[in-house]
Amino acid sequence: MNNSNEKFLVGFGDVTLGSDVVNTEAALLSVGEQLRALAVSQEFDSIITSSFGHSAQTSQVKSIQEARQKNNGDTPLIKIVPAAQIAGARGAYVGTLDQIFLSKEFIDIASREEIADVLLEEIGHAVDYKINAIDTTGDEGELFAALLRGKPLEQADLDRIKLEDDTALININGQSFTIEQSAGVWDLGAQRATLNGLDNSLAKLQETLINSIANNNLLSGLIGDNLNNNGGLSVLDKIRQAIQSVNPNTLVTPAQLATALNNALTARGLSGISFTSTTINTEARYSLNINTTLSNGFNLDTDLKLPKLGFNLNGGATADVVFNSKFDFGTNLNNDAFFLDTSAVDEFKVNVNIYNQNTLNGRIGFLPVTASNSGGGKHLQLI
């Protein structure tokens, strides 16, 4: 697989590999180079101690370091399996088998760097298993990979890693095994990606809404620019203001983030609008529910852009901007990638209803016209 003496043995299990094997091989080579660089580095002791504590067996640590310096590190067998076999994780380590498992679904879409990150985390779990009698508290594999790669960690990240339980039970051929896993994690990066992605998406929706109104000839012919004073045209901007008020640098859980967003909406007097959240495997998913009607009254004075007919109508009218929408979105915890879920039909709908308040009076040529409110109104779907 590579030209070094690194003992990378890969089994492919019940999966069919495509181009993803190229990234996996490149990741394995990169990991071998990084481990050797660590072994000859002056930071070796500090990284090992920070990751695995002070109770590690000194002789075992020394043996691992010397082997890595000679490119003779004995890496566990690496097997590529369906994610369902390892509880949906990206990667997992089984100490009693001394095997690393990689998710086929993960390597299908992951970059070389992302695969290398997971491998380093699982090798960290393997090192901890071999040098410590008791599993180090927290996710020592994630910490080891981050320190080795020089990834900046904020205090919130360190606190989460120290408290995280990265173990799970899986079944292999009828036997139960405990794994230490690399699952997608909700961290500051994921939180910021969620807030920024949502804000940017709503900005585009706001632009679409305004353009839909400006380009609707029937609507402009009927009421001119009287819809400009309707609060419905600015509701998305107000939701964005609520999003922007949430501190992106204080880590909370996905559910707590939904609560913070709802509190921000309430503080701005936005009713009928709410966020809900759920976490499914390696995705933090959200729904923005907008079920509200905003109205404004105005004096109607229009010729419906038919001046040659001598048509004119005037009187009091009301416009309702009606939102009946569910906006689904989320963040992939493997790579902090924001996404929109557009699988629902008409997931985002905005309607405008126009109706006269009492009686409208006008003329067609010399003939007087009277229009009364029958309760029907004029209904236009904008988005």
Buried (B, 14 or more C-beta within 10 A) or exposed (E): EEEBEBBBEBEBEEBEBEEBBEBBBBBBBBBBBBBBEBBEEEEBEEBBEBBBBEEBEEEEBEBBBEBBBEBEBBBBBBBBBBBEBBBBBBBBBBBEBBBBBBBBBBBBEBEBEBBBBBBBBBBBBBBBBBBBEEBBEBBBBBBBBBBBEEEEBEEBBBEBBEEBEBBBEBEBEEEEBBBBBBBBBBBBBBBBBBBBBBBEBBEEBBEBBBEBBEEBEEBBEBBBEBBEEBBBBBBBEBBBBBBEBBEBEEBBBBBEBBBBBBEBBEEEEBEEBBBBBEBEBBBBBBBBBBEBBBEBEBEBBBBEEEEEEEBBBBBBBBBBBBBBBBBBBBBBBBBBBBBEBEEEEEBBBBBBBBBBBEEBEBEEEEEEEEBEBEEEBBEBEBB
